[in-house]
Amino acid sequence: MKLLTLALVALILLIQYPLWLGKGSWLRVWEVDQQIRAQREANRRLQERNSGLEAEVRDLKVGLEAIEERARSELGMIRRDEIFFQVLEDAPGR
């Protein structure tokens, strides 16, 4: 009877091994779940960035204000009817 009990316990342990430690184990499922959550968060951030870029592209295609703003801030351009003043601050050693 002892031998039969030991054999059954050994069989139960052999059956449980793949569930806990094998290729499709609970630990592996948990790791994959964590990776999926991290990827979803990364996808959400990228989707927000894409939405912002899409709005900027749409604004550049439709409105002249965005083009003018970019020309002023990035290229330092001014309009024909504007006067440009540059204010210089005193050097700290003066």
C-alpha distances in whole Angstrom, upper triangle without the diagonal:
4,5,5,6,9,10,11,12,14,15,17,18,20,21,23,24,27,28,28,30,31,34,34,32,33,35,37,38,39,41,43,44,46,47,48,50,52,53,54,56,58,59,60,62,63,64,66,68,69,70,73,74,74,76,78,79,80,82,84,84,86,88,90,89,86,88,91,88,87,90,91,88,87,90,93,95,98,100,103,105,103,104,101,102,100,100,99,98,100,98,97,99,102
4,5,5,6,9,10,11,12,14,15,16,18,20,21,23,26,26,26,27,29,32,33,31,32,33,35,36,37,39,41,42,44,46,47,48,50,51,52,54,56,57,58,60,62,63,65,66,67,69,71,72,73,75,77,77,78,81,82,83,85,86,89,88,84,86,89,87,85,88,89,86,85,88,91,93,96,98,101,103,101,102,99,99,97,97,97,96,97,96,94,96,99
4,5,5,6,9,10,10,12,14,15,16,18,20,21,24,25,25,26,27,30,31,29,31,32,34,35,37,38,40,41,43,45,46,47,49,50,52,53,55,56,58,60,61,62,64,65,66,68,70,71,72,74,76,76,77,80,81,82,84,85,88,87,84,85,88,86,84,87,88,85,84,87,90,92,95,97,100,102,100,101,98,99,97,97,96,95,97,95,94,96,99
4,5,5,6,9,10,10,12,14,15,16,18,20,23,23,24,25,26,29,29,28,29,31,33,34,35,37,39,40,42,43,44,46,48,49,50,52,54,54,56,58,59,60,62,64,64,66,68,69,70,72,74,75,76,78,79,80,82,83,86,85,82,84,87,84,83,86,87,84,83,86,89,91,93,95,99,101,99,100,98,98,96,96,96,95,97,95,93,96,99
4,5,5,6,9,10,11,12,14,15,16,18,21,22,22,24,25,28,28,26,27,29,31,32,33,35,37,37,39,41,42,43,45,47,48,50,51,52,54,56,57,58,60,62,63,64,66,67,68,70,72,73,74,76,78,78,80,81,84,83,80,82,85,82,80,84,85,82,81,84,86,89,91,93,97,98,96,98,95,95,94,94,93,92,94,92,91,93,96
4,5,5,6,9,10,10,12,14,15,16,20,20,21,21,23,26,27,25,26,27,29,31,32,33,35,36,38,40,41,42,44,45,47,48,50,51,53,55,56,57,59,61,61,63,65,66,67,69,71,71,73,75,76,77,79,80,83,82,79,80,83,81,79,82,83,80,79,82,85,87,90,92,95,97,95,96,94,94,92,92,91,90,92,90,89,91,94
4,5,5,6,9,10,10,12,14,15,18,19,20,21,21,25,25,24,25,27,28,30,31,33,34,36,37,39,40,42,43,45,46,48,49,50,52,54,55,56,58,60,60,62,64,65,66,68,70,70,72,74,75,76,78,79,82,81,78,80,82,80,78,82,83,80,78,82,84,86,89,91,95,96,94,96,93,94,92,92,91,90,92,91,89,91,95
4,5,5,6,9,10,10,12,14,17,17,18,20,20,24,23,22,23,25,27,28,29,31,33,33,36,37,38,40,42,43,44,46,48,48,50,52,53,54,56,58,58,60,62,63,64,66,68,68,69,72,73,74,76,77,80,79,76,78,81,78,77,80,81,78,77,80,83,85,87,89,93,95,93,94,92,92,90,90,90,89,91,89,88,91,94
4,5,5,6,9,10,10,12,15,16,16,17,19,22,22,20,21,23,25,26,27,29,31,31,33,35,36,38,39,41,42,44,45,46,48,50,51,52,54,56,57,58,60,61,62,64,66,67,68,70,72,72,74,76,78,77,74,76,79,76,74,78,79,76,75,78,80,83,85,87,91,92,90,92,89,89,88,88,87,86,88,86,85,87,91
4,5,5,6,9,10,11,14,15,15,16,17,20,21,19,21,22,24,25,27,28,30,31,33,34,35,37,39,40,41,43,45,46,47,49,50,51,54,55,56,57,60,61,61,64,65,66,67,70,71,71,73,75,77,77,73,75,78,75,73,77,78,75,74,77,79,82,84,86,90,92,90,91,88,89,87,87,86,85,87,85,84,86,90
4,5,5,6,9,10,12,13,15,16,16,19,19,18,20,22,23,24,26,27,29,30,32,33,34,36,38,39,40,42,44,44,46,48,49,50,52,54,54,56,58,59,60,62,64,64,66,68,69,70,72,73,76,75,72,74,77,74,72,76,77,74,73,76,79,81,83,85,89,91,89,90,88,88,86,87,86,86,87,86,85,87,90
4,5,5,6,9,11,11,12,14,15,18,18,16,17,19,21,22,23,25,26,27,29,31,32,33,36,37,38,40,41,42,44,46,47,48,50,52,52,54,56,57,58,60,62,62,63,66,67,68,69,71,74,73,70,72,74,72,70,74,75,72,71,74,77,79,81,83,87,88,87,88,85,86,84,84,84,83,85,84,82,85,88
4,5,5,6,9,10,10,11,12,16,16,14,16,17,19,20,21,23,25,26,28,29,30,32,34,35,36,38,40,41,42,44,45,46,49,50,51,52,55,56,56,59,60,61,62,65,66,67,68,70,72,72,68,70,73,70,69,72,73,70,69,72,74,77,79,82,85,87,85,86,83,84,82,82,82,81,83,81,80,82,85
4,5,5,8,10,11,11,11,14,15,13,16,17,18,20,22,23,24,26,28,29,30,32,34,35,36,38,39,40,42,44,45,46,48,50,50,52,54,55,56,58,60,60,61,64,65,66,68,69,72,71,68,69,72,70,68,71,73,70,68,71,74,76,79,81,84,86,84,86,83,84,82,82,82,81,83,81,80,82,86
4,6,7,8,10,11,11,13,13,12,14,16,17,18,20,22,23,24,26,27,28,30,32,33,34,36,38,38,40,42,43,44,46,48,48,50,52,53,54,56,58,58,59,62,63,64,65,67,70,69,66,68,71,68,67,70,71,68,67,70,73,75,78,79,83,85,83,84,82,83,81,81,81,80,82,81,80,82,85
4,6,5,6,8,9,12,12,10,11,13,15,15,17,19,20,21,23,25,26,28,29,31,32,34,35,36,38,40,41,42,44,46,46,48,50,51,52,54,56,56,58,60,61,62,64,65,68,67,64,66,68,66,64,68,69,66,65,68,70,73,75,77,81,82,80,82,79,80,78,78,78,77,79,78,77,79,82
4,5,6,6,6,10,10,9,11,12,13,15,17,18,19,21,22,24,25,27,28,29,31,33,34,35,37,39,40,41,43,45,45,47,49,50,51,53,55,55,57,59,60,61,63,64,67,66,63,64,67,65,63,66,67,64,63,66,69,71,74,76,79,81,79,80,78,78,76,77,76,76,78,76,75,77,80
4,6,5,4,7,7,6,9,11,11,12,15,16,17,18,20,21,22,25,26,27,28,31,32,32,35,37,37,38,41,42,42,44,47,47,48,50,52,52,54,56,57,58,60,62,64,63,60,62,65,62,60,64,65,62,61,64,66,69,71,73,77,79,77,78,76,76,75,75,75,74,76,75,74,76,79
4,6,6,8,7,5,7,9,10,10,13,14,15,16,19,20,21,23,25,26,27,29,30,31,33,35,36,37,39,41,41,43,45,46,46,49,51,51,52,55,56,57,58,60,63,62,59,60,63,61,59,63,64,61,60,63,65,68,70,72,76,77,75,77,74,75,73,74,74,73,75,74,73,75,78
4,6,9,8,5,6,7,9,10,11,13,15,16,17,19,20,22,23,25,26,28,29,31,32,34,35,36,38,40,41,42,45,46,46,49,50,51,52,55,56,57,58,60,62,62,58,60,63,60,58,62,63,60,59,62,64,67,69,71,75,76,74,76,73,74,72,72,72,71,73,71,70,73,76
4,7,8,5,8,7,8,11,12,13,15,16,18,19,21,22,23,25,27,28,29,31,33,34,35,36,39,40,41,43,45,45,46,49,50,51,52,55,56,56,58,60,62,61,58,59,62,60,58,61,62,59,58,61,64,66,69,71,74,76,74,75,73,73,71,71,71,70,72,70,69,72,75
4,6,5,9,9,8,11,13,13,14,17,18,19,20,23,24,24,26,28,29,30,32,34,35,36,38,40,40,42,44,45,45,48,50,50,51,54,55,55,58,59,61,61,58,59,62,60,57,61,62,59,58,61,63,65,68,70,74,76,74,75,73,73,71,72,72,71,73,71,70,73,76
4,6,9,9,7,9,12,12,12,15,17,16,18,21,22,22,24,26,27,27,30,32,32,33,36,37,37,39,41,42,42,45,47,47,48,51,52,52,54,56,58,58,55,56,59,57,55,58,59,56,55,58,61,63,65,68,71,73,71,72,70,71,69,70,69,69,71,70,69,71,74
4,7,8,6,7,10,11,10,13,15,15,16,19,20,20,22,24,25,26,28,30,31,31,34,35,36,37,40,41,41,44,45,45,47,49,50,51,53,55,57,57,53,55,58,56,54,57,59,56,54,57,60,62,65,67,70,72,70,72,69,70,69,69,69,69,71,70,69,72,74
4,5,5,6,9,10,11,12,14,15,17,19,20,21,23,25,26,27,29,31,31,32,35,36,37,39,41,42,42,45,46,47,48,51,52,52,54,56,58,58,54,56,59,57,55,58,59,56,55,58,61,63,66,68,71,73,71,72,70,71,69,69,69,69,71,69,68,71,74
4,5,5,6,9,10,10,12,14,15,16,18,20,21,23,24,25,27,29,30,31,33,35,36,37,39,40,41,43,45,46,47,49,51,51,53,55,57,56,53,55,58,55,53,57,58,55,54,57,60,62,64,66,70,71,69,71,68,69,67,67,67,67,69,68,67,69,72
4,5,5,6,9,10,11,13,14,15,17,18,20,21,23,24,26,28,29,30,32,33,34,36,38,39,40,42,44,45,46,48,50,51,52,54,56,55,52,53,56,54,52,55,56,53,52,55,58,60,62,65,68,70,68,69,66,67,65,65,65,64,66,65,64,66,69
4,5,5,6,8,10,11,12,14,15,16,18,20,21,22,24,26,27,28,30,32,32,34,36,37,38,40,42,42,44,46,47,48,50,52,54,53,50,51,54,52,50,53,54,51,50,53,56,58,61,63,66,68,66,67,65,65,64,64,64,63,65,64,63,66,69
4,5,5,6,9,10,10,12,14,15,16,18,20,21,22,25,25,26,29,30,31,32,35,36,36,39,40,41,42,45,46,47,48,50,52,52,48,50,53,51,49,52,54,51,49,53,55,57,60,62,65,67,65,66,64,65,63,64,64,63,66,64,63,66,69
4,5,5,6,9,10,11,12,14,15,17,19,20,21,23,24,26,27,29,30,31,34,35,36,38,39,40,42,44,45,46,48,49,51,50,47,49,52,49,48,51,52,49,48,51,54,56,58,60,64,65,63,65,62,63,61,61,61,61,63,62,61,64,66
4,5,5,6,9,10,11,12,14,16,17,18,20,21,23,24,26,27,28,30,32,33,34,36,38,39,40,42,43,45,46,48,50,49,45,47,50,47,45,49,50,47,46,49,51,54,56,58,62,63,62,63,60,61,59,59,59,59,61,59,58,61,64
4,5,5,6,9,10,10,12,14,15,16,18,20,21,22,24,26,26,28,30,31,32,34,36,36,38,40,41,42,44,45,48,47,44,45,48,46,44,47,49,46,44,48,50,52,55,57,60,62,60,62,59,60,58,59,59,59,61,60,59,62,65
4,5,5,6,9,10,11,12,14,15,16,19,20,21,23,25,25,27,29,30,31,33,35,36,37,39,40,41,43,44,47,46,43,45,47,45,43,47,48,45,44,47,50,52,54,56,60,61,59,61,59,59,58,58,58,58,60,59,59,61,64
4,5,5,6,9,10,11,12,14,15,17,18,20,21,23,24,26,28,29,30,32,33,35,36,38,39,40,42,43,45,44,41,43,46,43,41,45,46,43,42,45,47,50,52,54,58,59,57,58,56,57,55,55,55,55,57,56,55,58,61
4,5,5,6,9,10,11,12,14,15,16,18,20,21,22,24,26,27,28,30,32,32,34,36,37,38,40,41,44,43,39,41,44,41,39,43,44,41,40,43,45,48,50,52,56,57,56,57,54,55,53,54,54,54,56,55,54,57,60
4,5,5,6,9,10,10,12,14,15,16,18,20,20,22,24,25,26,28,30,31,32,34,35,36,38,40,42,41,38,40,43,40,39,42,43,41,39,43,45,47,50,51,55,56,55,56,54,55,54,54,55,54,57,56,55,58,61
4,5,5,6,9,10,11,13,14,15,17,19,20,21,23,24,25,27,29,30,31,33,35,36,37,38,41,40,37,39,41,39,37,41,42,39,38,42,44,46,48,50,54,55,53,55,52,53,52,52,53,52,55,54,53,56,59
4,5,5,6,9,10,11,12,14,16,17,18,20,22,23,24,26,27,29,30,32,33,35,36,37,39,38,35,37,39,37,35,39,40,37,36,39,41,43,46,48,52,53,51,52,50,51,49,49,50,49,52,51,50,53,56
4,5,5,6,9,10,10,12,14,15,16,18,20,21,22,24,26,26,28,30,31,32,34,35,37,37,33,35,38,36,34,37,38,36,34,38,40,42,45,47,50,52,50,51,49,50,49,49,50,50,52,51,51,54,57
4,5,5,6,9,10,10,12,14,15,16,18,20,20,22,24,25,26,28,30,31,32,34,36,35,32,34,37,35,33,37,38,35,34,38,40,42,44,46,49,51,49,51,49,50,49,49,50,50,53,52,52,55,57
4,5,5,6,9,10,11,13,14,15,17,19,20,21,23,24,26,27,29,30,32,33,35,34,31,33,35,33,31,35,36,33,32,36,38,40,42,44,48,49,47,48,46,47,46,46,47,47,49,49,48,51,54
4,5,5,6,9,10,11,12,14,16,17,18,20,21,22,24,26,27,28,30,31,33,32,29,31,33,31,29,32,34,31,30,33,36,37,40,42,45,47,45,47,44,45,44,44,45,45,48,47,47,50,52
4,5,5,6,9,10,10,12,14,15,16,18,20,20,22,24,25,26,28,29,32,31,28,29,32,30,29,32,33,31,30,33,36,37,40,41,45,46,45,47,45,46,45,46,46,46,49,49,49,52,54
4,5,5,6,9,10,11,13,14,15,17,19,20,21,23,24,26,27,28,30,29,26,29,31,29,28,31,32,30,29,33,35,36,39,40,44,45,43,45,43,44,43,44,45,45,48,48,48,51,53
4,5,5,6,9,10,11,12,14,16,17,18,20,21,23,24,26,27,29,27,24,26,29,26,25,28,29,27,26,30,32,34,36,38,41,42,41,42,40,41,40,41,41,42,44,44,44,47,49
4,5,5,6,9,10,10,12,14,15,16,18,20,21,22,24,25,27,26,23,25,27,25,24,27,28,26,25,28,31,32,35,36,40,41,40,42,40,41,40,41,42,42,45,44,45,48,50
4,5,5,6,9,10,10,12,14,15,16,18,20,21,22,24,26,25,22,24,27,25,24,27,29,27,26,29,32,33,35,36,40,41,40,42,40,41,41,42,43,44,47,47,47,50,52
4,5,5,6,9,10,11,13,14,15,17,18,20,21,22,24,23,20,22,25,23,22,25,26,24,24,27,29,31,33,34,38,39,37,39,37,39,38,39,40,41,44,44,44,47,49
4,5,5,6,9,10,11,12,14,15,17,18,20,21,23,22,18,20,23,20,19,23,24,21,21,24,26,28,30,32,35,37,35,37,35,36,35,37,38,38,41,41,42,45,47
4,5,5,6,9,10,10,12,14,15,16,18,19,22,21,18,20,23,21,19,23,24,23,22,25,27,28,30,32,35,37,36,38,36,38,37,38,40,41,44,44,44,48,49
4,5,5,6,9,10,10,12,14,15,16,18,20,20,17,19,22,20,19,23,24,23,22,25,27,28,30,31,34,36,35,37,36,37,37,38,40,41,44,44,45,48,50
4,5,5,6,9,10,11,12,14,15,16,18,17,14,16,19,17,16,20,21,19,19,22,24,25,27,28,31,33,31,33,32,33,33,35,36,37,40,41,41,45,46
4,5,5,6,9,10,10,12,14,15,17,16,13,15,18,16,14,18,20,18,17,20,23,23,25,27,30,32,31,33,31,33,33,34,36,37,40,41,42,45,46
4,5,5,6,9,10,11,12,14,16,16,13,15,18,17,16,19,22,20,20,22,25,25,27,28,31,32,32,34,33,35,35,37,39,40,43,44,45,48,49
4,5,5,6,9,10,11,11,14,14,11,13,16,15,15,18,20,19,19,22,24,24,25,26,29,30,29,32,31,33,33,35,37,38,42,42,44,47,48
4,5,5,6,9,10,10,12,12,8,10,13,12,11,15,16,15,15,18,20,20,22,23,26,27,26,29,28,30,30,32,34,35,39,39,41,44,45
4,5,5,6,9,10,12,13,10,10,14,14,12,15,18,17,16,18,21,21,23,23,26,28,28,30,29,31,32,34,36,38,41,42,43,46,47
4,5,5,6,8,11,12,10,11,15,15,14,17,19,19,19,21,23,22,24,24,27,28,28,31,30,33,33,36,38,39,43,44,45,49,49
4,5,5,5,8,8,6,9,11,11,12,14,16,16,17,19,20,20,20,20,24,25,24,27,27,29,30,32,35,36,40,41,43,46,47
4,6,6,7,8,6,6,10,10,10,12,14,15,15,16,18,17,18,18,21,23,23,26,25,28,29,31,33,35,39,40,42,45,45
4,6,8,11,9,9,12,14,13,15,17,18,18,19,21,20,21,20,23,25,25,28,28,31,32,34,37,39,42,43,45,48,49
4,7,9,9,10,12,14,14,16,18,19,20,20,22,21,21,20,23,24,24,28,28,31,32,35,37,39,43,44,46,49,50
4,5,6,7,9,11,12,13,15,16,17,18,19,18,18,17,20,21,21,24,25,27,29,31,34,36,40,41,43,46,47
4,5,5,6,9,10,11,12,14,15,16,16,14,14,13,16,17,18,21,21,24,26,28,31,33,37,39,41,44,44
4,5,5,6,9,10,10,12,14,15,15,14,13,13,16,17,16,19,19,22,23,26,29,31,35,36,38,41,41
4,5,5,6,9,10,11,12,13,14,13,14,15,18,19,18,21,20,23,24,26,28,30,34,35,37,40,41
4,5,5,6,9,10,10,11,12,11,12,13,16,18,17,20,19,22,23,26,28,30,34,35,37,40,41
4,5,5,6,9,10,10,10,9,9,9,13,14,13,16,16,19,20,23,25,28,31,33,35,38,38
4,5,5,6,8,10,10,9,10,11,15,16,15,17,16,18,19,21,23,26,29,31,32,36,36
4,5,5,6,7,9,9,11,13,16,18,17,19,17,19,19,22,24,26,30,30,32,35,36
4,6,6,5,6,6,8,10,13,16,14,16,15,17,18,20,23,25,29,30,32,35,35
4,6,6,5,5,6,9,13,14,12,13,12,14,14,17,19,22,25,27,29,32,32
4,6,6,8,10,13,16,18,15,16,14,15,15,17,19,21,24,25,27,30,31
4,6,8,11,14,18,20,17,18,16,17,17,19,20,22,26,26,28,31,32
4,6,9,12,15,18,16,16,14,16,15,18,20,22,26,26,29,31,32
4,7,10,13,15,13,13,10,12,12,15,17,19,23,24,26,29,29
4,7,10,12,10,11,10,13,13,17,19,22,25,26,29,32,32
4,7,8,7,8,7,11,13,16,19,22,25,27,30,33,32
4,6,5,8,9,13,15,19,22,25,28,30,33,36,35
4,6,8,10,14,17,20,23,26,30,32,35,37,36
4,7,10,13,16,20,23,26,29,32,35,37,36
4,6,10,13,16,19,22,26,28,31,34,32
4,7,10,13,16,19,23,25,28,31,29
4,7,10,13,16,19,22,25,27,26
4,6,10,13,16,19,22,24,23
4,6,10,13,15,18,21,20
4,7,10,13,15,18,17
4,7,9,12,14,13
4,6,9,12,11
4,6,8,7
4,6,6
4,6
4
